[in-house]
């Protein structure tokens, strides 16, 4: 019982933290990925860095699986070997830096555009 109360209290306490770190737009994700790519991540940016890592991992895994399931409709070929989350974050940040006019748009849609530009199927 005591462990359950502690777990609920921890989740409630983290709720405020989670709402402070958003990743809906390119602007927000760029901030998170800049934290992720720092050589030494400041302790107050761990959560931001984790949001970026989870985001790029989720997007790239989804694109790989979608390509396997429907190769004729998915024109993005993420490398299967040697591809790292750091590389994925760098590709995303380069796209953000090259397209500042789009940073207010949905981060997921921008990520798809970034990986499509970087990894077209040949």
Backbone as a chain_set.jsonl record, in Angstrom:
{"seq": "XXXXXXXXXXXXXXXXXXXXXXXXXXXXXXXXXXXXXXXXXXXXXXXXXXXXXXXXXXXXXXXXXXXXXXXXXXXXXXXXXXXXXXXXXXXXXXXXXXXXXXXXXXXXXXXXXXXXXXXXXX", "coords": {"N": [[0.823, -1.193, 0.0], [1.881, 1.257, 0.886], [3.931, 1.556, -0.99], [2.427, 1.871, -3.299], [1.165, 4.339, -2.832], [3.392, 5.999, -2.802], [4.245, 5.667, -5.444], [2.08, 6.779, -6.877], [2.193, 9.397, -5.908], [4.681, 10.144, -6.917], [4.174, 10.055, -9.685], [2.229, 12.051, -9.91], [3.716, 14.224, -9.096], [5.564, 14.311, -11.174], [3.972, 15.045, -13.22], [3.75, 17.84, -13.551], [6.32, 18.423, -14.453], [6.397, 17.041, -16.867], [4.589, 18.506, -18.388], [5.976, 20.811, -18.842], [7.951, 20.284, -20.68], [7.655, 20.141, -23.937], [6.893, 18.74, -27.132], [5.602, 19.238, -29.483], [5.961, 20.906, -31.692], [8.301, 21.918, -34.28], [10.003, 23.869, -33.242], [9.989, 23.286, -30.464], [10.934, 20.64, -30.476], [13.441, 20.994, -31.596], [14.778, 22.353, -29.567], [14.794, 20.324, -27.62], [16.328, 18.356, -28.947], [18.756, 19.658, -29.282], [19.637, 19.666, -26.669], [19.937, 16.894, -26.318], [22.085, 16.356, -28.025], [24.263, 17.563, -26.88], [27.596, 17.314, -25.652], [28.058, 16.994, -22.935], [25.362, 16.629, -21.1], [23.457, 18.977, -19.403], [22.175, 18.628, -16.078], [19.619, 19.663, -15.698], [18.5, 19.36, -18.141], [18.129, 16.75, -18.835], [15.616, 15.485, -19.146], [14.583, 16.781, -21.413], [16.471, 15.935, -23.316], [15.942, 13.205, -23.293], [13.349, 13.205, -24.332], [13.842, 13.95, -26.985], [15.484, 11.781, -27.824], [13.7, 9.607, -27.544], [11.737, 10.428, -29.342], [13.063, 10.583, -31.923], [13.857, 7.939, -32.116], [11.376, 6.615, -32.117], [10.144, 7.709, -34.451], [11.984, 7.004, -36.523], [12.081, 4.189, -36.263], [9.413, 3.603, -36.852], [9.294, 4.469, -39.521], [11.081, 2.668, -40.739], [9.754, 0.209, -40.288], [7.343, 0.743, -41.63], [8.273, 0.956, -44.235], [9.12, -1.667, -44.692], [6.663, -2.985, -44.527], [5.202, -1.769, -46.564], [6.677, -1.251, -49.158], [6.277, -0.074, -51.659], [4.929, 2.288, -51.236], [6.232, 3.834, -49.323], [8.736, 6.069, -49.438], [11.116, 6.412, -48.092], [14.22, 5.481, -47.0], [15.632, 4.496, -44.381], [18.847, 3.878, -43.126], [19.725, 0.584, -42.124], [21.868, -0.441, -40.771], [24.443, 0.69, -38.643], [23.266, 3.125, -38.157], [22.592, 5.695, -35.943], [20.985, 7.055, -32.971], [21.994, 9.534, -32.403], [22.854, 10.367, -34.94], [20.364, 10.426, -36.209], [19.136, 12.498, -34.772], [20.835, 14.612, -35.465], [20.367, 14.822, -38.234], [17.711, 15.618, -38.163], [17.915, 18.092, -36.771], [19.497, 19.505, -38.614], [17.698, 19.747, -40.714], [15.755, 21.311, -39.435], [17.292, 23.643, -38.973], [17.792, 24.398, -41.605], [15.266, 25.023, -42.464], [13.833, 27.242, -41.094], [11.454, 28.611, -41.339], [9.464, 26.768, -41.045], [9.322, 25.85, -38.463], [7.252, 26.183, -36.632], [5.476, 24.258, -37.22], [4.075, 20.885, -36.984], [6.085, 18.609, -35.251], [6.412, 15.872, -35.87], [5.597, 15.669, -38.554], [7.499, 17.317, -39.728], [9.774, 15.83, -39.16], [9.397, 13.56, -40.756], [9.617, 14.751, -43.275], [12.274, 15.598, -43.094], [13.727, 13.154, -42.903], [12.948, 11.99, -45.272], [14.151, 13.685, -47.129], [16.833, 13.274, -46.469], [17.239, 10.511, -46.687], [16.386, 9.255, -49.264], [14.861, 6.635, -51.144], [16.701, 4.609, -53.366]], "CA": [[0.0, 0.0, 0.0], [2.762, 2.415, 0.977], [4.619, 1.676, -2.277], [1.446, 2.397, -4.249], [0.993, 5.763, -2.553], [4.616, 6.662, -3.253], [4.238, 5.657, -6.911], [1.095, 7.764, -7.33], [2.737, 10.718, -5.584], [5.765, 10.415, -7.865], [3.58, 10.348, -10.988], [1.589, 13.358, -9.821], [4.809, 15.193, -9.049], [6.187, 14.384, -12.491], [3.017, 15.619, -14.162], [4.131, 19.224, -13.83], [7.547, 18.394, -15.238], [6.085, 16.586, -18.217], [3.903, 19.547, -19.148], [6.926, 21.872, -19.155], [8.766, 19.865, -21.815], [6.733, 19.788, -25.004], [7.574, 18.376, -28.371], [4.599, 19.27, -30.534], [6.398, 21.674, -32.859], [9.722, 21.88, -34.599], [10.711, 24.716, -32.274], [10.142, 22.561, -29.203], [11.785, 19.47, -30.671], [14.809, 21.474, -31.818], [15.339, 22.611, -28.237], [15.041, 19.023, -26.989], [17.422, 17.65, -29.624], [20.015, 20.343, -28.975], [20.043, 19.142, -25.357], [20.359, 15.506, -26.527], [23.36, 16.293, -28.739], [25.368, 18.146, -26.103], [28.562, 16.317, -25.188], [27.734, 16.793, -21.52], [24.005, 17.141, -20.93], [23.218, 19.538, -18.069], [21.189, 17.829, -15.346], [18.273, 20.216, -15.862], [18.075, 19.103, -19.522], [18.023, 15.305, -19.058], [14.292, 15.123, -19.638], [14.514, 17.26, -22.796], [17.291, 15.037, -24.129], [15.2, 11.949, -23.4], [12.227, 13.419, -25.248], [14.402, 13.887, -28.34], [15.918, 10.405, -28.114], [12.498, 8.799, -27.744], [11.066, 10.888, -30.553], [13.756, 10.142, -33.141], [13.8, 6.478, -32.135], [10.026, 6.237, -32.534], [9.9, 8.081, -35.851], [12.805, 6.21, -37.448], [11.601, 2.799, -36.215], [8.144, 3.555, -37.581], [9.578, 4.572, -40.952], [11.685, 1.398, -41.171], [8.695, -0.808, -40.322], [6.405, 1.094, -42.696], [8.935, 0.619, -45.502], [9.07, -3.127, -44.815], [5.271, -3.379, -44.752], [4.651, -1.192, -47.786], [7.807, -0.635, -49.86], [5.874, 0.69, -52.841], [4.352, 3.582, -50.868], [7.122, 4.565, -48.419], [9.932, 6.425, -50.208], [12.173, 6.783, -47.148], [15.018, 4.287, -46.712], [16.528, 4.702, -43.239], [19.855, 2.806, -43.078], [19.462, -0.386, -41.052], [23.101, -0.737, -40.034], [25.299, 1.819, -38.338], [22.467, 4.333, -37.954], [22.47, 5.938, -34.504], [20.037, 8.085, -32.567], [22.701, 10.803, -32.565], [22.77, 10.703, -36.361], [18.968, 10.776, -36.479], [18.901, 13.823, -34.194], [21.589, 15.586, -36.268], [19.631, 14.995, -39.49], [16.524, 16.399, -37.834], [18.329, 19.468, -36.472], [19.929, 20.144, -39.864], [16.474, 20.12, -41.426], [15.183, 22.453, -38.714], [18.14, 24.814, -39.225], [17.644, 24.771, -43.013], [13.871, 25.407, -42.722], [13.3, 27.93, -39.915], [10.087, 29.063, -41.608], [8.529, 25.675, -40.756], [9.493, 25.356, -37.093], [5.993, 26.231, -35.885], [4.668, 23.117, -37.663], [4.126, 19.641, -36.221], [7.425, 18.002, -35.249], [6.392, 14.568, -36.546], [5.549, 15.895, -39.998], [8.811, 17.844, -40.117], [10.732, 14.719, -39.102], [9.199, 12.749, -41.959], [10.211, 15.51, -44.381], [13.733, 15.587, -42.912], [14.272, 11.833, -43.232], [12.702, 11.77, -46.704], [15.196, 14.426, -47.848], [18.154, 12.706, -46.169], [17.334, 9.083, -47.014], [15.468, 8.808, -50.313], [15.147, 5.29, -51.661], [17.338, 4.678, -54.693]], "C": [[0.868, 1.258, 0.0], [3.483, 2.642, -0.355], [3.69, 2.26, -3.333], [1.234, 3.886, -4.08], [2.208, 6.544, -3.045], [4.646, 6.746, -4.776], [3.27, 6.699, -7.461], [1.61, 9.177, -7.076], [3.845, 11.107, -6.563], [5.205, 10.777, -9.235], [2.914, 11.715, -10.999], [2.651, 14.45, -9.822], [5.472, 15.373, -10.389], [5.261, 15.015, -13.517], [3.359, 17.04, -14.529], [5.369, 19.299, -14.693], [7.243, 18.039, -16.678], [5.397, 17.673, -19.034], [4.842, 20.69, -19.516], [7.759, 21.543, -20.388], [7.832, 19.35, -22.895], [7.529, 19.455, -26.259], [6.603, 18.379, -29.542], [5.098, 19.933, -31.814], [7.892, 21.48, -33.115], [10.541, 22.72, -33.637], [11.0, 23.96, -30.985], [11.077, 21.365, -29.365], [13.23, 19.884, -30.924], [15.494, 21.731, -30.484], [15.686, 21.295, -27.53], [16.234, 18.317, -27.62], [18.766, 18.352, -29.437], [20.536, 19.883, -27.61], [20.599, 17.727, -25.511], [21.758, 15.425, -27.132], [24.524, 16.949, -28.005], [26.286, 17.037, -25.617], [28.331, 15.984, -23.72], [26.38, 17.448, -21.284], [23.852, 17.71, -19.519], [22.08, 18.779, -17.377], [19.772, 18.375, -15.498], [17.729, 20.006, -17.277], [17.958, 17.612, -19.838], [16.679, 14.936, -19.682], [14.135, 15.553, -21.093], [15.274, 16.319, -23.73], [16.581, 13.706, -24.339], [14.008, 12.052, -24.33], [12.717, 13.327, -26.689], [14.773, 12.455, -28.71], [14.72, 9.505, -28.379], [11.781, 9.15, -29.033], [11.751, 10.357, -31.806], [13.768, 8.622, -33.237], [12.433, 6.012, -32.634], [9.757, 6.528, -33.996], [10.701, 7.189, -36.793], [12.398, 4.739, -37.432], [10.302, 2.645, -36.995], [8.378, 3.615, -39.084], [10.195, 3.291, -41.499], [10.605, 0.329, -41.3], [7.68, -0.524, -41.419], [6.983, 0.743, -44.058], [8.904, -0.887, -45.745], [7.657, -3.573, -45.187], [4.737, -2.91, -46.098], [5.737, -0.477, -48.595], [7.412, 0.217, -51.063], [5.309, 2.068, -52.491], [5.241, 4.428, -49.951], [8.447, 4.806, -49.141], [11.072, 6.913, -49.318], [12.911, 5.509, -46.765], [16.055, 4.597, -45.631], [17.56, 3.57, -43.257], [19.585, 1.865, -41.9], [20.696, -0.683, -40.222], [23.904, 0.538, -39.834], [24.576, 3.13, -38.084], [22.237, 4.522, -36.462], [21.416, 7.003, -34.215], [20.687, 9.469, -32.647], [22.642, 11.284, -34.002], [21.351, 11.144, -36.713], [18.648, 12.173, -35.962], [19.626, 14.902, -34.996], [20.888, 15.867, -37.598], [18.411, 15.882, -39.249], [16.883, 17.865, -37.562], [18.807, 20.204, -37.721], [18.709, 20.6, -40.66], [15.824, 21.335, -40.763], [15.969, 23.731, -39.016], [17.989, 25.324, -40.661], [16.242, 25.288, -43.346], [13.254, 26.116, -41.52], [11.861, 28.421, -40.098], [9.036, 28.015, -41.244], [8.518, 25.236, -39.295], [8.233, 25.405, -36.239], [5.099, 25.031, -36.211], [4.908, 21.889, -36.79], [5.481, 18.951, -36.373], [7.454, 16.669, -35.989], [6.386, 14.732, -38.06], [6.884, 16.442, -40.508], [9.863, 16.74, -40.123], [10.609, 13.84, -40.342], [9.821, 13.452, -43.166], [11.741, 15.483, -44.306], [14.33, 14.257, -43.342], [14.021, 11.481, -44.696], [13.775, 12.476, -47.536], [16.565, 13.779, -47.665], [18.32, 11.275, -46.667], [16.311, 8.662, -48.069], [15.85, 7.402, -50.769], [15.701, 5.431, -53.078], [16.838, 3.57, -55.582]], "O": [[0.637, 2.193, -0.766], [3.63, 3.781, -0.799], [4.119, 3.055, -4.168], [1.133, 4.619, -5.063], [2.07, 7.617, -3.632], [5.027, 7.773, -5.337], [3.6, 7.42, -8.403], [1.478, 10.053, -7.931], [3.933, 12.26, -6.985], [5.699, 11.701, -9.881], [3.018, 12.453, -11.979], [2.492, 15.48, -10.478], [5.904, 16.477, -10.719], [5.714, 15.47, -14.568], [3.27, 17.416, -15.698], [5.459, 20.152, -15.576], [7.767, 18.66, -17.603], [5.6, 17.756, -20.245], [4.532, 21.466, -20.42], [8.226, 22.454, -21.072], [7.283, 18.254, -22.782], [8.686, 19.847, -26.408], [6.765, 17.607, -30.488], [4.687, 19.548, -32.909], [8.629, 20.955, -32.281], [11.647, 22.335, -33.256], [12.121, 23.99, -30.476], [11.914, 21.105, -28.5], [14.151, 19.185, -30.501], [16.655, 21.369, -30.295], [16.747, 21.174, -26.918], [17.062, 17.743, -26.912], [19.808, 17.696, -29.435], [21.743, 19.729, -27.426], [21.616, 17.393, -24.904], [22.53, 14.529, -26.793], [25.66, 16.889, -28.475], [25.832, 15.964, -25.221], [28.402, 14.822, -23.32], [26.267, 18.674, -21.27], [24.09, 17.001, -18.541], [21.134, 18.342, -18.032], [18.814, 17.606, -15.431], [16.613, 20.432, -17.578], [17.713, 17.244, -20.987], [16.622, 14.161, -20.637], [13.621, 14.795, -21.916], [14.781, 15.955, -24.797], [16.615, 13.144, -25.433], [13.686, 11.098, -25.04], [12.071, 12.692, -27.523], [14.417, 11.975, -29.786], [14.724, 8.726, -29.333], [11.277, 8.271, -29.733], [11.102, 9.751, -32.658], [13.695, 8.075, -34.337], [12.347, 5.118, -33.476], [9.203, 5.69, -34.706], [10.152, 6.672, -37.765], [12.371, 4.101, -38.484], [10.118, 1.665, -37.716], [7.73, 2.892, -39.841], [9.866, 2.872, -42.609], [10.547, -0.379, -42.306], [7.203, -1.452, -42.073], [6.259, 0.282, -44.94], [8.687, -1.332, -46.872], [7.475, -4.431, -46.051], [3.906, -3.585, -46.705], [5.726, 0.748, -48.709], [8.143, 1.133, -51.441], [5.22, 2.932, -53.364], [5.013, 5.63, -49.821], [9.19, 3.865, -49.421], [11.893, 7.728, -49.738], [12.303, 4.563, -46.264], [17.205, 4.919, -45.93], [17.181, 2.406, -43.39], [19.254, 2.318, -40.804], [20.579, -1.132, -39.082], [24.028, 1.36, -40.742], [25.218, 4.146, -37.821], [21.744, 3.618, -35.788], [21.011, 7.752, -35.104], [20.011, 10.459, -32.927], [22.408, 12.464, -34.26], [21.163, 12.124, -37.434], [17.968, 12.946, -36.636], [19.088, 15.993, -35.188], [20.823, 17.015, -38.038], [18.12, 16.783, -40.036], [16.223, 18.771, -38.071], [18.551, 21.399, -37.87], [18.692, 21.701, -41.211], [15.398, 22.269, -41.441], [15.379, 24.777, -39.282], [18.051, 26.528, -40.907], [16.043, 25.918, -44.385], [12.255, 25.644, -40.977], [11.14, 28.622, -39.12], [7.851, 28.334, -41.146], [7.767, 24.33, -38.933], [8.161, 24.726, -35.215], [4.082, 24.816, -35.551], [5.824, 21.862, -35.968], [5.959, 18.738, -37.487], [8.434, 16.369, -36.671], [7.092, 14.014, -38.767], [7.341, 16.072, -41.59], [10.74, 16.715, -40.987], [11.618, 13.425, -40.911], [10.479, 12.812, -43.986], [12.418, 15.362, -45.327], [15.326, 14.227, -44.064], [14.806, 10.746, -45.296], [14.252, 11.929, -48.53], [17.366, 13.741, -48.6], [19.424, 10.87, -47.03], [15.464, 7.808, -47.804], [17.025, 7.037, -50.774], [15.239, 6.251, -53.871], [17.258, 3.465, -56.734]]}, "num_chains": 1, "name": "protein.A"}
